[in-house]
């Protein structure tokens, strides 16, 4: 059984400061339709522009992940993205009235708690996965940073960090099926080294940072003057350094809390692939730049795979519909019947086949010395295939026909010539409502994409 996409059962709201901007932020995570993905809507800007949470829209990874489209951007999204992933949410529209997601306590704990309390609901569409079939790797030369993905049946991460710190030491954390991410990873807080604070302030960052939303690591003794200055920055009457090297008697939630927080960042950034991964990921000293560059590699592979046929056609496989059953379903007849076989059909998808021979009547005039199947007939053939799926949803399909309403995003990638076998793969974009059918259609020659389109039609009873 395929997994279904999920969205929140209802809207969930948060208020809090942005870590770097210091602005008070109001944010509401709303349920969204199938295949919507994760999108941010800037309600404080004119025309309320939307930014899609995908790796290709990452514009900055300095102390957090920022995405941007047009005039709208949203920063420090990684903890929220992790929480959406961990709470099984595939589709959400996030209304936010500022350019930064609230930091809350510096972890993902509060996000996860509210999402879990609200719950999620199953949707009609299948969940999208990407299987890492071949080794993929991103490495920053001259550093310890390296992220590598290998094939595996499930999503796992092995992560280690080494900051050359006497306080932290070398730390290791993992995401495996037996790890309860909500309890063991979500509560782990962001962190900063004390010596980084002054440069960050000078760069106009961490305006909303304090000892309540970040672990501050102190590696060297500090003077009284420095201690008072830091207390003023954080708006505290006083601060102290523990003998373990942390400000204000902070108690770690886990001995390896730093590495576990790095898991939050990595998982959140990898959700910018727009899908869920199946594969084993090894991460050495990861950061937002490496995380998002690795996500971009996955996005590139996803786009490349989208032009490969997802169905392996075997001529020896018995068809689900032969030509006689197709004729009993569709009103079309030769020379305008353009589907020979139906190989597979589910509630929301269908696979059909058309063998192209020199005997096709359209080759007489298109073109006599350079026979090429007309693009419009490729679209018609895909539509006939989709029509069989549409008519399978009504009783007595022979009494109905399907009529085009709209054709969008048509692209022709490769010529179709005599001797080719076209494989049609169509999938519902959304559930059929009131007889309206909208399908994403692709036609392949072997593993080459020949043409594609978004087709909309209406099921109408014959008079």
C-alpha positions in Angstrom: 0.0 0.0 0.0 1.3 3.4 -0.9 1.5 6.1 1.8 -0.8 9.1 1.4 0.1 12.7 1.7 -0.9 14.4 4.9 -1.8 17.9 6.1 -2.7 19.4 9.5 -6.2 18.8 10.8 -6.5 22.5 11.5 -4.6 25.8 11.6 -1.9 26.2 14.3 -0.5 29.6 15.3 2.7 30.8 17.0 4.1 34.1 18.2 7.7 34.9 19.1 10.9 36.8 18.3 13.0 36.3 15.2 16.5 35.1 16.2 18.4 37.5 14.0 15.9 40.3 13.3 14.5 40.6 16.8 11.1 41.3 15.4 7.9 40.0 17.0 6.4 37.5 14.6 2.9 36.1 14.1 2.8 32.9 12.1 -0.1 30.5 11.3 0.4 27.1 9.7 -2.7 26.3 7.6 -3.8 23.0 6.1 -3.2 22.8 2.3 -4.4 20.7 -0.7 -2.8 17.6 -2.1 0.6 18.3 -3.9 0.7 21.8 -2.5 4.0 21.3 -0.7 5.2 23.8 1.9 4.8 27.5 1.0 5.3 30.7 3.0 2.9 33.6 2.5 4.2 37.0 3.6 1.0 38.7 4.9 2.9 41.9 5.8 3.8 42.6 2.1 1.6 44.1 -0.6 0.0 41.3 -2.7 0.9 38.8 0.0 3.6 37.0 -2.1 4.4 33.4 -1.7 7.8 31.7 -1.3 8.0 28.0 -2.0 10.1 26.0 0.4 12.4 24.4 -2.2 16.2 24.2 -2.3 16.5 26.2 -5.6 15.0 29.3 -3.7 17.7 29.3 -1.0 19.5 32.6 -1.1 21.5 32.6 2.1 22.8 30.1 4.7 24.5 32.5 7.1 23.5 31.3 10.6 20.2 29.9 9.2 18.5 29.0 6.0 16.8 31.8 3.9 14.5 31.2 1.0 13.4 34.0 -1.4 11.2 34.5 -4.5 10.8 37.9 -6.0 10.5 40.6 -3.3 9.6 38.1 -0.6 12.0 36.2 1.6 11.7 34.1 4.8 14.7 33.2 7.0 15.6 30.8 9.8 13.1 28.2 8.5 15.0 25.1 9.3 13.5 24.3 12.8 10.0 24.7 11.4 10.8 22.6 8.3 12.2 19.8 10.5 9.0 19.9 12.6 6.7 19.7 9.6 8.7 16.7 8.3 8.8 15.0 11.7 5.1 15.5 12.3 4.3 13.9 8.9 3.0 17.1 7.2 3.5 17.2 3.5 1.3 20.2 2.6 1.0 23.5 4.4 0.5 27.2 3.7 2.4 29.2 6.3 1.1 32.8 6.8 3.9 35.0 8.4 3.9 38.7 9.0 7.7 39.1 9.1 10.8 38.0 7.2 11.9 35.5 9.8 10.4 32.4 11.5 10.1 32.8 15.4 13.0 31.1 17.2 10.9 30.1 20.3 13.2 28.3 22.7 15.8 27.6 20.1 14.6 24.0 19.5 11.8 22.4 17.5 10.0 21.3 20.7 7.1 23.8 20.7 6.4 23.4 17.0 6.3 19.6 17.3 4.1 19.7 20.4 1.4 22.0 18.8 1.4 20.0 15.5 1.1 16.8 17.4 -1.8 18.2 19.5 -3.6 19.3 16.4 -3.0 16.1 14.5 -2.8 15.4 10.7 -5.3 14.0 8.2 -4.7 11.7 5.2 -5.2 13.2 1.7 -6.0 11.5 -1.6 -2.6 11.8 -3.3 0.3 9.5 -2.8 3.2 10.7 -0.8 6.2 11.7 -2.8 9.5 9.9 -2.2 12.9 10.0 -3.8 15.1 6.9 -3.5 18.8 7.5 -3.6 19.8 4.8 -6.0 23.4 5.9 -6.7 25.9 7.5 -4.3 25.7 11.3 -4.2 28.0 13.5 -2.3 28.7 17.2 -1.4 32.0 18.2 0.1 33.6 21.5 0.9 37.2 21.2 -0.1 39.7 22.0 2.7 37.3 21.4 5.5 35.8 18.5 7.4 32.4 19.1 5.9 31.0 16.3 3.8 27.5 14.8 3.2 27.1 11.6 1.3 23.9 9.6 0.4 23.7 5.9 -0.4 20.8 3.6 -1.4 18.7 2.2 1.4 15.1 1.1 1.9 14.4 3.8 4.6 15.7 7.3 5.6 18.5 7.2 8.1 21.2 9.7 9.1 24.5 9.2 10.8 26.0 12.6 11.8 29.1 13.7 13.6 30.5 17.1 14.5 33.9 18.3 15.6 34.4 22.0 16.4 37.8 21.5 18.0 36.2 22.5 21.3 37.3 21.3 24.7 33.8 22.0 26.0 31.8 20.1 23.3 34.4 17.5 22.1 33.5 15.3 19.2 29.8 14.4 19.1 27.7 11.9 17.2 23.9 11.6 16.6 21.7 9.5 14.4 18.2 9.3 13.0 17.1 5.7 12.6 13.6 4.0 12.8 14.1 3.2 16.5 14.8 6.9 17.3 11.7 8.8 18.5 12.6 12.0 16.8 9.8 14.0 18.6 11.2 13.2 22.0 14.9 12.6 21.4 15.8 15.2 18.8 13.1 18.0 18.7 13.9 19.5 22.1 17.6 20.1 21.3 18.5 23.8 21.1 20.5 25.9 18.8 24.0 27.0 20.0 26.6 29.6 19.6 30.2 30.1 20.9 30.8 33.1 23.1 33.6 34.4 20.9 31.1 34.5 17.9 28.6 36.8 19.6 30.4 40.1 19.1 31.0 39.5 15.3 27.3 38.4 14.9 26.1 41.6 16.7 28.4 43.7 14.5 26.9 42.0 11.4 23.4 43.0 12.6 22.4 39.4 13.6 21.1 37.7 16.8 19.0 40.7 17.7 16.5 38.3 19.2 19.0 36.0 20.7 19.4 35.4 24.5 20.5 32.7 26.9 16.9 31.4 26.9 16.8 30.4 23.3 20.4 29.3 22.6 23.2 27.3 24.3 26.1 29.7 24.7 29.4 27.8 24.8 32.3 29.4 26.7 35.8 27.9 26.0 38.0 30.5 27.8 37.6 32.4 31.1 36.0 35.8 30.6 36.7 39.1 32.4 34.3 40.9 34.6 34.0 43.7 32.0 33.2 41.1 29.2 30.7 39.4 31.5 28.8 42.6 32.2 28.8 43.6 28.5 27.3 40.2 27.5 24.7 40.5 30.3 23.7 43.9 28.8 23.5 42.4 25.3 21.1 39.7 26.5 19.1 42.0 28.7 20.0 40.2 31.9 21.0 41.7 35.2 23.8 39.2 35.5 25.2 36.1 33.8 27.5 33.4 35.0 29.6 30.7 33.4 29.2 27.2 34.7 32.3 25.0 35.4 31.1 22.9 32.3 31.6 25.9 30.0 28.0 27.1 29.5 26.3 30.4 30.4 23.9 30.8 33.3 24.0 27.3 34.8 22.5 25.8 31.7 21.7 22.1 31.8 22.0 20.2 28.6 18.9 18.2 27.6 21.2 15.5 26.2 24.9 15.0 26.5 25.2 15.3 22.7 22.6 18.0 22.4 24.8 20.0 19.9 25.0 17.0 17.5 21.3 16.3 17.9 20.5 19.9 17.1 22.6 19.6 13.9 20.2 16.7 13.0 17.3 19.2 13.3 19.0 21.6 10.9 20.0 18.8 8.4 16.5 17.2 8.4 14.8 20.6 8.0 17.1 21.6 5.2 16.8 18.3 3.4 13.0 18.7 3.4 13.7 21.5 0.9 13.9 18.7 -1.6 10.1 18.8 -1.6 9.9 15.1 -1.0 10.7 12.4 1.6 14.0 10.6 1.1 14.8 6.9 1.1 18.5 6.4 1.6 21.3 6.4 4.1 22.9 9.8 4.7 26.3 10.2 6.4 27.0 13.8 7.5 30.4 15.0 8.8 30.4 18.5 10.3 27.4 19.7 8.3 26.1 23.2 8.1 23.3 25.0 6.3 25.3 25.7 3.2 26.3 22.0 2.8 22.8 20.8 3.8 21.1 22.9 1.1 23.7 22.2 -1.5 23.1 18.5 -0.9 19.4 19.2 -1.2 20.0 20.9 -4.5 21.8 17.8 -5.8 18.8 15.7 -4.9 16.5 18.2 -6.6 18.6 18.0 -9.7 18.3 14.2 -9.7 14.5 14.4 -9.1 14.1 16.7 -12.2 16.3 14.3 -14.3 14.3 11.3 -13.1 11.0 13.1 -14.0 12.0 12.8 -17.7 12.5 9.1 -17.4 9.7 6.7 -17.8 8.5 5.4 -14.4 7.0 2.3 -16.0 9.1 -0.5 -17.4 7.2 -1.8 -20.4 7.5 -5.5 -21.1 6.0 -6.7 -24.4 5.3 -10.1 -22.8 3.1 -8.7 -20.0 -0.6 -9.3 -20.5 -2.4 -6.0 -20.9 -5.1 -4.9 -18.5 -7.2 -3.7 -21.4 -6.6 -5.1 -24.9 -7.9 -3.2 -28.0 -11.3 -4.8 -27.8 -11.9 -3.7 -24.3 -10.6 -0.2 -25.2 -13.1 0.0 -28.0 -15.9 -1.0 -25.5 -14.9 1.9 -23.3 -14.0 4.7 -25.7 -16.2 6.0 -28.5 -13.1 6.6 -30.8 -12.6 4.4 -33.8 -9.8 4.0 -36.4 -8.1 6.0 -37.8 -8.6 8.2 -34.6 -8.2 5.5 -31.9 -4.7 6.2 -30.7 -4.3 3.7 -27.7 -3.5 0.0 -28.3 -3.2 -1.3 -24.7 -3.7 -0.3 -21.1 -1.1 -1.9 -18.9 -1.9 -0.6 -15.5 -4.6 1.4 -13.8 -5.1 2.6 -10.2 -7.6 5.0 -8.6 -5.5 8.0 -9.8 -3.2 6.8 -12.5 -3.0 4.9 -15.8 -0.4 3.5 -18.2 -1.1 2.9 -21.8 0.8 2.0 -25.0 0.6 3.0 -28.6 2.7 1.3 -31.3 3.7 3.7 -34.1 3.9 2.2 -37.6 4.4 3.6 -41.0 0.8 2.7 -41.8 -0.5 5.5 -39.6 -2.7 7.7 -42.0 -1.2 11.0 -40.7 2.2 10.1 -42.1 0.8 10.5 -45.6 1.0 14.3 -45.2 3.1 14.7 -42.1 5.6 14.6 -43.7 6.0 12.4 -46.8 9.8 12.4 -46.7 10.2 12.9 -43.0 7.4 11.1 -41.2 6.8 12.6 -37.7 3.8 12.0 -35.5 2.0 15.4 -35.1 2.2 16.9 -31.6 -1.5 17.5 -31.4 -2.1 13.7 -31.9 0.4 12.9 -29.2 -1.7 15.1 -26.9 -4.9 13.4 -28.2 -3.4 9.9 -27.6 -2.6 10.9 -24.0 -6.1 12.3 -23.5 -7.7 9.1 -24.8 -5.6 7.1 -22.3 -6.7 9.4 -19.5 -10.3 9.1 -20.8 -10.2 5.4 -20.0 -9.3 6.2 -16.4 -12.0 8.9 -16.2 -14.7 6.7 -17.6 -13.8 3.9 -15.3 -15.2 6.0 -12.5 -18.8 5.9 -13.8 -21.3 3.2 -14.3 -22.0 2.2 -17.9 -19.0 4.1 -19.3 -20.1 3.4 -22.8 -22.9 5.9 -22.2 -20.4 8.7 -21.5 -17.7 10.7 -23.3 -14.9 13.0 -22.2 -14.4 16.4 -23.7 -11.4 18.7 -23.5 -11.8 21.8 -21.3 -8.2 23.0 -21.2 -4.6 22.0 -22.2 -1.7 23.6 -20.3 2.1 23.4 -20.1 2.4 21.4 -23.3 6.0 20.5 -24.2 7.5 18.4 -27.0 10.9 17.0 -26.2 11.6 14.3 -28.8 10.3 13.4 -32.3 8.0 10.4 -32.6 8.6 8.4 -35.7 7.6 5.0 -37.3 8.9 2.1 -35.2 8.6 3.9 -31.9 6.5 2.6 -29.0 4.8 5.3 -27.0 4.2 4.7 -23.3 1.6 7.0 -21.8 1.8 7.7 -18.0 -1.0 9.8 -16.6 -1.8 10.8 -13.0 -4.7 12.8 -11.5 -3.5 16.2 -10.3 -6.5 16.3 -8.0 -9.5 14.1 -7.2 -12.3 14.1 -9.9 -15.1 16.4 -8.7 -18.4 17.0 -10.5 -17.1 15.2 -13.6 -14.0 17.5 -14.0 -10.8 15.6 -14.6 -7.3 17.2 -14.4 -4.4 15.0 -15.2 -0.6 15.3 -15.6 0.3 13.4 -18.8 3.6 12.2 -20.2 4.5 10.2 -23.3 7.7 8.3 -23.4 9.8 6.5 -26.0 11.6 4.0 -23.9 13.2 6.2 -21.3 13.1 9.4 -23.3 10.3 11.9 -22.7 8.6 12.7 -26.0 5.8 15.1 -24.8 4.0 16.2 -21.7 1.0 18.3 -20.8 -1.6 19.1 -18.1 -5.0 18.0 -19.4 -8.4 19.0 -18.2 -11.6 17.4 -19.4 -15.2 16.9 -18.4 -17.1 13.6 -18.3 -20.4 14.1 -20.1 -23.3 11.7 -20.5 -24.1 11.1 -24.2 -27.5 12.3 -25.5 
